[in-house]
Amino acid sequence: MTVVHESADRAAVEAIGATLQLYFDGLYLSDTERLAQAFHRHAIYASATGGAFVHMTMAEYFPMVDARPSPASRGEPRTDRVVSIDVAGPVTAFARVECSIGPKHFTDLLTLVHVDGRWQIIAKVFHFELDAER
């Protein structure tokens, strides 16, 4: 894990790391209960990969996750990795992470806020590349 600001509060970085682990586990297991712990209920999901703008709320995104077979059930290797965490202040942070689901390799740009006593993802903006071999 790379911390962008050397002065970042270590406790905040650790708590953000725990939220990111819930996020990775939720994606790998297609477990929206875990994802609901990682995301703020008003979070947004957005991408423009391939030229089409996609924007969803969690109410739209979670059923999509529930409907797909989990990467774990297909025996896919885990590729999740935290590239960086940038703590902007006591209640705002940004994380760049990577993971794979099926033939898609994702770079996720996650904005987090500290509300209700915990760090939560408020925005997920992502790009993906397709693996031609899968």
Secondary structure as UniProt FT lines:
FT   TURN            6..7
FT   HELIX           10..29
FT   HELIX           32..38
FT   STRAND          39..47
FT   HELIX           49..51
FT   STRAND          54..57
FT   HELIX           58..67
FT   TURN            71..75
FT   STRAND          81..89
FT   TURN            90..91
FT   STRAND          92..101
FT   TURN            102..103
FT   STRAND          104..115
FT   TURN            116..117
FT   STRAND          118..130
FT   TURN            132..133
//
